[in-house]
């Protein structure tokens, strides 16, 4: 396959040019000049071609909660969002805390690359550490008790020491449960208006401070999940300047929405950690711009609509994001002039690959052809009913975004193609029912022309 007349962006080598990409045998053959030959040609005029997006923080709910999502539907949603690889958290039933659980994920992965993250403690109970060596050997790419923070500093320090021995990555959900408990919203103006107890920002910041100190003490590679507060960003900035081996991520909801979204969207805007204040949002944006925050992830957290239709205080926390993440990032960061396209690709592909220590995130000849092609200027309106995910729990429904995935390619095969027709203004407009996605792992010819 030859993809020609496309804007090629590879942040790893500072490439940003119009050119062609030649794929042979599922691998990148040449990048740049138009090759000679009679291969199938895809005209990429008006599109950006980048290394496949990598989401290092998703919840696919499989095994145990397939009514919310499963590996197949999660992979479909990922492909439609431009992701060629996703790393799934272990808070399933049973918890991914042994080699058999890791193998279950790897053996049932399809459409995109699904990378298992294993638990730090058995059953995520915060007591006995998992066997990191065995889990790494089985294929775990990182370790986290995400959703259930490791409360004991002693246990977390032991985990850091174990991770250091295994050269493993620890991903920490930073909330002090004694302060956060199961409160639905940020502690602030909205919680006071609703007359309910909120989660204070200090609940996140206390745990961030602890993890930074433990990383300094042990030398372990620690990654801070879903950063949402001004104080957390400031501490991370200082820690990086001090040479502490820490990386951090945030999610589109934390640089596009504030706590007031709960007043309009109710439980659809309930998420852990909660949406914060305008000052926190501004700090997260600053952290993305100055490099304090290394990655943009979705924290894709599917729930059934029955669950999300419960009252705010009893509904589960979480929102889906695989099918809106790139568009939200382009809308909120690129089209506002805050970040260039190469910087966004670095945050959503190159850096996640480097942090996890996995292949990808760059356009290297000879490497598997995992690619994302998108139109950075295509405007569309979010329709949750058109999602490939089983879930519909997004607060972004009805929002008009700018930037849309057109093709997702994994190992040289097109696993998602957005069909389109010419609209009244002559632009290509996506039509959900005409989109193509591989229905099963048996699909040999993924998406005909």
N, C-alpha and C positions, 0 to 999 in steps of 0.2 A: 504494500500500500504506500502511496505517495500522498502526503498532505502538502499542498502548495499554496502560495500566495497568502500565507498566514503570518501573523505577528508572533514570533517565537520569543518567549521569556524564560530564561533560566537564571535565577538569582545567584546560583552557586558559581557561575563564571561571568556574571555581569553581562549576559546576553539579552539584548532587546532589539530585534531586527525582523524585517520582513524576509521570509525565506521559505524553505521546504524541509520536510522531515520524511525520510525514507525508512519504512519498517519492513524488515525481512525476517521471516521465521519467528515472529512475535517479539523481535528485539529491535531496538533502535540501530539503524545501519549508518545513516548520515544525517547530520543536522546542519542546515544552512543552505548550501547551494542546491539548485534543482538537479536531481540525478537524471541520467538518461535511462530509458527503459519503458516497457509497456505495462507496468503494473497498474492496478486500479488506482485512480486518482480522485482525491477528495479536494475540492476547491475550498480553501479556508479564507477566502476574501472577507474582510471585516471581522474575523475572529481572532482571538488570542489563543495560542497553544502554550500550555505550561506543563511542568511535571504534574502528574496526578495528585490531586489534593489528598491529604492524609489527616484524618480526624483522630487524635490520640485520646479521646475521652467520649465514649458513647455507652449507652445502656441498651442492650438488645433484648433483655428480659428472657433469654432462652439459655438454659432450660428453666422450666417452672412457672413462667408467667406468659405463656404464648398467647393468651387472650389480649395482651397489651402489644406485643411485638414478637417476632421470631427471627431467626437468622436469615431466612429467605426474604421476608418483607423488609427487614432492616437493611439488607444488602441492596434491595431494589431502591429503597429511599436514598441510600448512599450513592448509588450509581446516578440516580436522577439529580443529585446535588453536586455531581462532579468529583466525588470521592472514589479513589481507586483502592484505598485501604482505610480501615477503621480499627481502632483498638477498643475492645469491649471490656467493661468493668465486671468484677466477679460477683456482684450482689444478686445472684440468681438463686434458684432453689433446685438442687443443692448449690451451695456456694462453690465457686471455682477455687478450691483450696488443695487440690491433689492433681496428680498427673493425668488421671482418667478424665477429669473435668477439662483440663487443657486440651487433651486429645479430642474430646467431644466437639469443642469449638472448631478446631483445625479440620477435623474430618467432615464437618457439616458446613464449612464455609463454602460459599458459592458466589458467583457474579463478580464480587470484589474480594480483595484480600481482607480476611477478618483475623485480627491478631488478638490473642487472649491476654488479658491482664489478670494475674492471679492475686489471691488475697494475701495480706500480710499475716493475719492470724487465722487460725482454724475456725471456720464458721463465722468469720468476722466478729468473733466474740471478744476480741481484745485481750485474750489470755495467752494461749500457746501459739508460738510462731509456726508458720508453715515451713516446709522444707524447700527453701529457695533454690538450692542446688538441683533438686529433682525437678522442680517446676521449670526452672530455666532449661534444663536438659529436654524437657517435654515440649518446650516451645513458648513459654510465657515470655512476653516482651517487657513486662514491668510488674510491680507489686503495689496494691492499694487496697485499703478497706473503705474505699469511697462510699459515702452515704452513711457510714458508721465510723467516725473518727477514732483512731487509736487513742483512748483517753489517758492511759498510763504512760507517763514520761519514761519510766524505767523500761517498759515494753517497747516503746518506740525507739529508745536508744539501742536496745538489743537488736531491733530490726535494722537500724542503721548500720550497726557493726556487721550484721550478717550480709546486708546488701553490699557493703564495702568489700567484704571477702569475695563475693560473687560478681562484683562489678555490675550490680543490678540497680535499676532505677526504682526509687520509692516515690509514689504519687500520693500526696497528702490532701485529704479533705479537711480544711482548717476551720473547724467550728468547735468551740468549747460547749459540750452538750449541757453542762449545768447552767449555762447562760442562754443557749439557743433553744434547748428543749425541742418542742414541736411547734413553736410559735410560727404563725403563718406569714408575717410581714416584717419589714424592717422596723426597728424601734425609732419612732420619729413622728412627724406630722400626721402621716396616714394612720399609724397605729392609734394615735391619740384621737383622731377624728372618728375612727371606727370603734373606739372604746375597748381595744383589745391589747394584750401584752405583745410586744414586738421583740425581734432578735436584734440585740445591739451590735453595732459594728465591732465593738471590742471583743465579742465572742470569736470573730474571725481573726482579729489582730493578735490576740493572746496566743492562739495556736500557730500563727505564722511566725511570731517571735520565737516560740519554742522550737519549731522545726529548723529555723535558721541557726539557732544556737546548737542544736544537735548536729546539723550538717557541719558546722564549724568544728565541733568537738570530735566528730568521728571521721570526717572526710567523705561521708557518703554522698552520693548524687541524689539530691532531693528535689522534687518538682512540686510546686504549689498549684493545686487545682483551682479553677474558677475564681480568680481574684476579683473582688467586688468593692473593696473599700479604699478610700484615700490613704488611710494609715498603712494598710498592707502594701500598697504600691510604694510608699515612701520607705518602708523597711526593706523591701526587696531591692530598691535602688541602692540603698546604703550597703546592703549585704554584698551585692555584686561588686561595688567599688572596693569592698574589703577582701574580695577574692574568694568568698564562700561559694562552694560548688552547688549553686541553686539555679533552677530555671522556673518559669511560671507561665501560666496560661490565663486567658479570660475568654468570655463567650460574647456573642453579639448582643445578647440581652443586656449586658452590663455596660455597653457603650451606645445603646440605642434607646433604652427605656429607663425610667425612674420609678420609684415606689408609687407614684400616682397612677400608674397603669393598673394597679389593683382596683382602684375605684371604678374604672371603666370595664375592665376585663374579668374581674373577680378571680376565681381560682385558676383561670387560665394563665394568670400572671403570678401565681404562687410558685416559687422556686427556691431551692437551697443552694448557696446562700441567697437571701432575698434581694430583690431589686432595691437599690439604695437611693441616695439623694443626688441632686444635680452636681454637687461638689464631688461626690464619689465618681459619678459618670465622667466628669471632666478629668479627674485624676487617672482613671483607667485609660481614657483617650491619650493623655500625656504619656502614660507608661507604654502604650503601643508606639507612639511617635518616637520616643527617645530610646527605645529598645529595652526598657526595664522588663516588659512582658514579651515573652519569646514566641508565643503561639496563640492562635485563635482556634478554639474547639467549640463543639456544640453542646456538650453535656446532654446529648439527645436522650430524653427521658420519657418514653411513651407511657400513657395511661389511657384507660378506657374513658369514654365520655360519661358513663354512669359515675365513675369515680370523680371526674373533674366537675360534675354537676352538683356535687355535694356542697354544703355550706363551706365558706372559705376556711374556717378554722378546722374542719375535719377532712377536707379534700387532701389528697396526696400532693406533694411538691414535685415540680418538674415540668418541663416543656420540651417538645420535639424541635429539632433544628437542622437535620441533615439536608432538607430540601430548600432551606431559606438562608443558610449560613453564608454562602458566597455572595448572594445578592445583597444581604444585609451589610456585609463587609464592604462591598463595592459602593453601595448607596451611602453608607455612613462614613467611609474612610477615603475612598478614591474620588467619588464625585463631589466631595466637599473640599478636596484639595489637601487633606491631611496626610495621606500616604500615596505613594506611587503604586502602579500595578506590580512591579517587581517586589516591593516591600510586602504587599499583601500576599503574593505567592510565597515569599519566604516564610511568612507567619503561618500559612495554611498548608505548606508542603515541605519546603527545605528544612526548616527548623524542627518540625515534628519528627521527620525522619532522623535527623541528627540526634535529637534528644532520646528517642527510643533506640537508636543504634540499629536501624533497619535500612534495607535498600530503598531507594526512591528519593524523591525530592530534588532530582536533577536530571538533565537530559544527557546521559552519558552513552555514547555509542557502545553497543554490545550489551547494554542493560535491558531488562524487560521494558517493552514499550507501554508504560503506564502513563496515560496522558489525559489532560482535561482541556477541552476546547470550549470557549465561552464568548458570548457577545457582551462586551462590557457596557454597551449602551442600550440594550434591549429592555424596554419597560414592560412590566407585567404586574398583575394584581394577584396577591396571594389568595388562593382558594383552597382551604384545607380539605375540602371534599375531593380534590384532584390529587391528593398526595398518594404516593406509593406506600408509605408507612401505613400500618394498621391504625395508628393513632391520629387524632385530630387536635390534640391539645397544644395549640399555639396561640399566643396573644397577637400574632402578626396577621391574622386573617383579615382580608379587606385592604391591607396596606399595599400601596403601589411602590414597587422596588425597581431599581435600574441595574441590569446585569443578569444574564441568564446562561446557564449551561446548555450547550448544544450537542456535544458529544462527550462521552466518557469511554476511554479505551483502556483495557486491562490486558497485558500480555499480547498486545497487537490486535486484539479483537474488540470490535465496537460493542460494548455492553449496554450503552444507552445512546439513542439517537432521537433528538427532538424533531419531529416532523413539523413542517411549517408551511403556511400559505401566504400569499401576498395580500396584505390588508389594504384598507382604503387609502392609506398614505404611502403605499408602495414599499413598506418595510416588512420584513419577515416577522410574522406573529406566530407564537407557539400555540398549538392546539392539543390539549391534554389527551384526547381520545386517539390522536394519531401518533402519539409518542410510541417508541419501541423500546422494550426492555426484555432481556433474556428471561423466559418463564421458568427455566429450570437448569440444573447442571448438565442435562442432556443436550442442551441447545448447542449444536455444533456450528450452525450458521447463525450468529447472533445478529439479528436485525438486517434483513435483506435491504436492498437499495430502495 
